[in-house]
Amino acid sequence: MRTIQINIPDNIELNDYDFSMMIAAKLYEDKKLSSGQAAEVAGLSKRAFIELLGRYGVSVFSDSVSDLHSDIANA
């Protein structure tokens, strides 16, 4: 895994955990990372990451109708 450095103004009141979780949640939402990969970026277990997604405005469920049909077929 690579590491990046981002400079954030001091007046932005975000702790490192919230910032990591926001980045991981967005990458998961955009389907750039799996839930397991995003959990690793956030420094959480996969279960904890999934449980916290809603706090960051991200649903664990896909919006795609084809994904829903696939999920139903595989249930």
Beta strands, then each sheet from edge to edge (+ up, - down):
end
